[in-house]
């Protein structure tokens, strides 16, 4: 990645965080569960799949056909800034290990920010 692209990316993320500092930014995410592991392995874990700017888009993704052992869950998150640090709410659980970094990366890839 060129220096110009890195600078542009930093500007985009900085603008987004400034917006989140003024008012929480709401996003909807799909989390991917491997139901085979839930039933026969280590238990329930769901990992960030995609992030959307509308609940309808997230629900549409969760209803798309997929393999027999995959289930998608829709979650609503808010990103805000507290003490100059981005915060994800509700706080992720051990079984749904979502981070602000993961959400922001998925938002960038989806063109949301």
RAURMO-V540718 format. One record per run of one state. SS is the DSSP state (@ for helix, = for strand, . for the rest). FROM is the first residue (numbers start at 1). TO is the last residue. If there is no record, write none. Layout:
{{SS FROM TO} {SS FROM TO}}
//
This chain:
{{. 1 2} {@ 3 22} {. 23 24} {= 25 34} {@ 35 40} {. 41 45} {= 46 52} {. 53 54} {@ 55 62} {. 63 69} {= 70 82} {. 83 84} {= 85 89} {. 90 92} {= 93 93} {. 94 95} {= 96 96} {. 97 99} {@ 100 110} {. 111 113}}
//
